[in-house]
Amino acid sequence: MLGIEQWLYYGIFAFSATLAVYNGQRIYKSGVLQRTPWLRWVYNNRTYLIALVVLALLSAVYFLVQIINWTLPTILLLALSSGISMFYIVRVRGKNLREMPYIKIHLIAFSWTAMLIMFPLINETITNNQIIYIVAHYFYVVGVTIPFDIRDLKYDQPMQRTIPQILGINGARILGAFLVVAFSILMLYANVSLWTNPLFYIAIAVQLALIIGMNENQSDVYCAGGIDGAISLLGLAYLFA
């Protein structure tokens, strides 16, 4: 079993890397001529955000060095995740990964699952229920990301073929809810301690309510504050499992 300090290092690494990638992408996107209000704010405050990205990167590198076992699978996983994060918005020959049809949501799900689940499991050579944990959390990330694709319907090009573009808003909400339910079933099977954990059921119920209540007119606060915030409930459920 890993000690609490080592798990804390994994958590700080994931937080720092996410902070750097997310803000780095926003800074890059803020250079476009037509900016949303959010990207205008990013552009006007880019100096401070660049400093934040640099600090986050230094933190991520420091904690990665403390925990990484330099095996080929670990290195390949980190390299693939880093490449996806970069070319998700950086264009090569006029296109980026985000604009490729059908795969936008799966790139997001893979990146999150790789960093939060696959990396610790592979790096520590943990094999118990490994596949179940990976598949379950892949389902969860796709499920909770679908509302963001609903929000982005007005921005995404038809050629991207996102889930709401293919299934419609109602179909996308149903699929998102189904995937979160499938996640909960797999996790209850893989980890019996969750059966008696009320926080786990609360986290699932809140997320389902938010997915079902999503529409294309919901605000960024609903998505970033509500849906993203509800993920922290799942983290608390794991902490007290």
N, C-alpha and C positions, 0 to 999 in steps of 0.2 A: 504493500500500500504506500502511496505517496504521502509525505508529510504535508501539513497545512501550509508550511512555508513554500514548498515546491508548487503546490496548487495555486498559491497566491502569485507566484512568479508567472505562471501560465496566464492567470487572469490579467495581470498588469501588462504582460506582453500583448495579449489580444486587444486590450483596451487602447494601449498606446498605438499599436499598428492601425487599428480601426480609425482612431482619431486622426492620424497622419494621412491615411488614404482618403478618408471622406473629405477632409478639408482641402487636401491637395487636389482632389478632383474638382471641388467647387471653385478653387482659385483658377484652375485651368479653364473651366467652363465660363468663368466670369469675363474672360477676354473676348467673348462674342459681341457682336454689335447690338443684337436684340437681346436684352437681358430681362429676366423676370425681376420683380421687386426683391426677391431673396438674393439673386445673383448681383443686383446693383449694390445691395448691402455688403456682400462679399467683396466686390470690386473696390468699394470705398474704404474697406477695412483690411485690404489684402496685406498690408505691411505687418499688422498684428497677427494675422492668420498665418503668414509665412513663418513668423517666429514660433508660433504654436506648432506648426508642422515640423519644424526643425527639432524642437524640444521633444515632441512625441516620437519622432524617428530615433533620436538618441536614446530615449527611454526604451523603445521597442528593441533596438539592437543590444542594449545592455542586458535586458532581461532574457532575450533570446540566447545570448552567449552563456548565461547562467544555467540554462535548462537543456540546450540542444545536445543530442547525441548525433554525431556526424555520420549517420548512416545514409546510404543511397536513397532509400524510400523517403526519408525525412527531407533530404535536400531537394529531391524532385518535386515533392509536394509543395514545399515552400516556394520553389522557383515557378511552378505552374500557377499557384495562387497569386504570386507577385505579378506575373505576366498578365493574368486576367485583370487584375486591379488596374494595371497601367493602360492596357490596350482596350479596356472597357470604354474609355472616352477618347484616348489618343488615336487619331486617324492614321491609317496606313493605306496609301493609294486611294484616299478619299473616303474610307469607311473605317468605323470602329466596331468593336464586338457588340456594343449595345444595339447597333442598328441592324444586326444580322437577324433574319427571320427566325422566330420560334425559340431562340436560345437565351434571350435576355434574362428571364427569370431563373433559368437553370444555372447561368453563370453566377448570379447572386447566391443561389442556394448552395452551389458547390463551394464558393469562396468561404461563406460563413461556416458551412459544415466542415470544410477542410481545416480551418483555423481553430475552431472551438471544440471539435470532436475528433477528427481524424489525426490531427497533429499530436495532441497529447497521447492518444492511444498508440499510434505508430512509434512515437518517440520513446515511450516507456515500455513498448512491447507488451501491451495489455491485450489479451485475446478474448477474455470472457465477454460474450454477447457483443463483440465488436461490430459485426455486420448489422445487428439489430439496432444498436445505438446510432450508427451512421445513417441507415435508411430512415429511421424514425425522425431524426433531426433534419434530414433532407426534406422529408414531407412537411415538417413543421415550418421550415423557412420558406418553402414554396407557398404554403398556405397563408402565412402572415404577410408575404410579399405581394400576393394577388391584389389586395386593396390598393397598394401603391400603383399598380398597373391600371387599376380602375381610375385612380386620380389622374394618371398621366395620359388618359385617353385623348385629351385635347392637345397633347404635345407629341405623342408618338406617331410616327409615320405609318400608314396602312401596311407598308411592306414589312414592318417589324413582326406582324402576326403575333401579338401578345395574347395571352389567354382571354382577357375581356374582348379583344377584337374578334377572336374566333368564336367564343361561347356566348358573348353578350354579358351584360353586367350581372343579371340574375344567375346565369350559368357559372360565371366566375365566382360569385359569392358561394354558391353551392359547393363547387369544387374546393374552394378554400376551406370551408367548414368541414368537408369530408376529410381533407388531408390532416387537419388538426385533430379530428376524432381518431383517425388512423394512427397518428403519432401517439396519442394518449394510450390507445390499446397496446401498441408495441412496447411503450415504456412500462406500462403496468405488467406486461408479460416479462420484460427483461429485468425489472427492479421491483421486487415484491414489497420493499419498504414504502413505495409510493401508494400502496393500497390504503394505508392508514394516515396519509398525509393530506390534511384538508387544504393546504396551500396549493397543492398540485391541482385539485379539482377547481379551486377558485381561479387559478391561472388559466385553465382551459376554458372555463365558463365565460370569463371576462373576454378572452380573445375571440371566442365564438360570437359573442354578442357584438363585438366591434366589427368583425368580418361581415356579419349579416347586416349590420347597420350601415355599411359603407356604400357610398354612391359617388358619382363623378363630381358632385358639388361640395363634398366634404372638404374642410380646411386642412392646411398643413398641420395645424395643431392636433386635429383628430388623428392624423396618420402618425406624425412624429411623436406627439405627446401621448396619444392614446395607445395605438397599436404597438409602437416601439416601446413605450413605457410599460405596457402589459407584459412584455418579455421579461422584465425584471422580476415579476411575480413568479415566473417559472424558475428563475435563478434562485430566488428565496426558497422555493419548494425543494430544489436540489440541496441547498445549503442545510436545510433542516431535515433532510431525508434520513 
